[in-house]
Amino acid sequence: MTQGHTHTPTDVALGTVTPCATGELPGGLQWAHLPVHRRLWSEEGLREGFRARVRRTVGAPSAPVEVVGGS
């Protein structure tokens, strides 16, 4: 996880996991959360699509993604 961004229990709704992408932009740290239902996240074939979507939100295709609330 990028320094300066932490997670709390409120970042993860009941029955979901939350991929979090972080990126360093000229204006500072940018992050995005994408809550995903656990049933969808359990589909291995869908996970990379969720990771790509949250990376696009921060504008960094290679941004690290941390999954909060389970795997």
Wavefront OBJ file of the C-alpha trace (Angstrom):
o trace
v 0.000 0.000 0.000
v 1.214 3.496 -0.775
v 2.349 5.440 2.250
v -0.232 7.982 3.408
v -3.355 5.993 2.462
v -4.845 3.633 5.013
v -8.010 1.548 5.144
v -10.737 1.313 7.746
v -13.550 -1.211 8.218
v -15.906 1.239 6.470
v -13.948 0.741 3.228
v -15.399 -2.769 2.945
v -19.161 -3.238 2.873
v -20.669 -6.472 4.127
v -20.324 -9.211 1.502
v -17.731 -7.377 -0.582
v -14.014 -7.015 -1.125
v -12.531 -3.672 -2.119
v -9.686 -3.445 -4.616
v -7.783 -0.220 -3.983
v -5.440 1.250 -6.589
v -2.946 3.937 -5.684
v -0.882 6.123 -7.925
v 1.503 9.025 -7.599
v 0.354 11.924 -9.758
v 1.860 15.398 -10.148
v -0.739 16.742 -7.696
v 0.002 14.059 -5.110
v -1.329 10.674 -4.115
v -4.432 9.458 -5.949
v -6.416 6.395 -4.899
v -9.655 4.700 -5.837
v -11.802 1.977 -4.329
v -14.039 -0.402 -6.269
v -16.336 -2.470 -4.025
v -16.979 -5.891 -5.578
v -19.397 -8.556 -4.359
v -17.470 -11.528 -2.935
v -19.233 -13.925 -5.314
v -17.980 -11.969 -8.336
v -14.494 -11.636 -6.846
v -14.366 -15.404 -6.352
v -14.460 -15.784 -10.163
v -10.754 -15.857 -11.014
v -11.477 -14.832 -14.611
v -13.116 -11.559 -13.506
v -10.480 -10.340 -11.065
v -8.078 -8.817 -13.586
v -10.948 -6.823 -15.090
v -11.770 -5.349 -11.682
v -8.103 -4.540 -11.097
v -7.861 -2.851 -14.511
v -10.989 -0.803 -13.844
v -9.735 0.571 -10.530
v -6.321 1.313 -12.112
v -8.036 3.310 -14.888
v -9.795 5.357 -12.223
v -6.442 6.576 -10.900
v -5.080 6.994 -14.424
v -2.197 4.569 -13.970
v -2.384 1.244 -15.848
v 0.415 -0.260 -13.759
v -0.687 1.071 -10.358
v -0.438 -1.407 -7.487
v -3.780 -2.809 -6.332
v -4.385 -3.897 -2.759
v -7.464 -6.026 -2.056
v -9.041 -5.010 1.229
v -11.377 -7.384 3.016
v -10.295 -10.735 1.703
v -9.076 -12.434 -1.411
l 1 2 3 4 5 6 7 8 9 10 11 12 13 14 15 16 17 18 19 20 21 22 23 24 25 26 27 28 29 30 31 32 33 34 35 36 37 38 39 40 41 42 43 44 45 46 47 48 49 50 51 52 53 54 55 56 57 58 59 60 61 62 63 64 65 66 67 68 69 70 71
